[in-house]
Amino acid sequence: MRYSAAVGRQVVGSDAADTVGQVAGFVVDPAGRRVVAVQVKTSGPGTIVPWASIGTFGDDAVIVRGPDAVGEPDAAIAALSGKDHTLVGKRVLTVAGNELGTVADVDFDPGSGAITALLGECGEVAGVRLVGVGSYAVVVDTH
């Protein structure tokens, strides 16, 4: 599933089948090469759903147990949040310092949250090559 297709998707609580918000973005752990939380736009308190609280990331909606699944980020998620840690729009650099282009979209596994590919001008870079994310660039391994 691509970020661009998932942003805006409804987040629905399974307990009452009520919409609790919309997917606004993603929090990625580059060391684990996976999405660790979903940023949610909601009228209630909280802005984050940890990946472990997601029941299903489906084609039509993201299913969580209820509105209480949306909360404030813990310290680990907060450290990975913010503009410095986003992937889309960043330059892609190899560990050798060669520029491969810019990340236009990200493909991830909706079951596990694993980053499967970075998509952009350079074509597709396998998610397993992701090394780090900083304020300036996304760094990928050359192998």
N, C-alpha and C positions, 0 to 999 in steps of 0.2 A: 504494500500500500504506500502511496506517496503522501508526503506532508501536504502538498497542495490539494489533494483530494480529501484529506481528513480534516483540515481546518474548516471550521464552520459546522461540522457535524454535531448533532444534538447529543448531549450527555443525559441519559435517562436513568432514573432510579428504578431498580427492579421491584422494590417493595410496594410502590404505589403507581408505577409506570408514569411518573411525572417527569417533565423535563427539568433538570437541575442546572443546566447551562449549555454552553457551546464550546467546542474545542477551539482554543485561541493559539496554541503553540505547543512546543515540546521541550522537555528538559532532557539532555543527552549526557550520559557519562562516557566520555571518549575512551577512558581506560577499559571499560566493559563493552564498549561499542554497541550501546543500546539505549533506548528511550527508558528513562527511570521514572518519569512523571509526565502528565499532560497538564498544560496550563489551560484553565477554564475561565471563560467569561460568564459571570453569573450575577444575579441581582442580590444574592445572599452573601454571607461571609465566606471567606476562603477563595483561593485562586488556583489550587493545585490538587490533582488527584494522583497519588503515587501509583505506579504501574501495578503494584501488588493489589490495589483496591479495584482494579478494572476486572469485571467479570468477563466481558466480551468486547472486543473492538471490531464491530461489525461494519458491513457495507452501508447501513442506513443510520446506525447510532452506536454510541459507546454506552455500554450497560454497566452501571455501578450499583451497589446495594441500595443507596438512597442519598439524600442531600448531605448526610453526615460524612460521605466519602470525600467531599470537597472540603479542603482545609488549608491552613497556612503551611508553607514548606518547612520541613525540618532543616536542621543545620546543613546536612549533606546535600539536600536538594537545593537549598538556598545558595550554596557555594557554586553550584553548577548552573544557576539561573542567570538571566540578564543578557544584555546585548553582546557582551564579551564571549558568551558561550553558545551563541546561535550558530548554525551551520549555513543556512541559506544566505547568499549574498557575499560570502567570504571567498577570498582567493584560496586556491588549492595549491599548496607547495609540497614538494617531495622533501624527504629528510635531507636530501643533497642540496636543497634550495632552488630547485627548478620549478617554475610556475606552470601549472597545467590548465589554468582557467579559473572560472568562478563557479561555485555551487549554485545551481538554479533550483534544485529540488533534492529531496532525500527519499529513498525507498526504504521501508522498514517492514519487518514481519509483524502483522497485527496480533499474532498469538503470543510472541515472546518479547516484542519490542526491539529485537536485534536490528541494527542498521545493516541493511543488505547492500546498499549502493548509494554513492554520492553521484548525482546527475548534473551535468553541466556542459559547457563549451568543449571540455576535454573528452566528452563522451561519458562513459560510466566507469567509476572507480569503485571497486569492490569494498564493501563496508569493513571487511577484515583488515584492510590496509590503513584504516583510521588510527592515527597515533595521538593527535592532540588537537585542541581547539583553543584559539586565543582571540584577542581583540582584533587582530589583523588578518589571520589566516587559519585555515584548516590544514594540518600537516598529515601527510600520508606516507606510508612506507613504499619503497620502490619495488618490493617483491610481493 
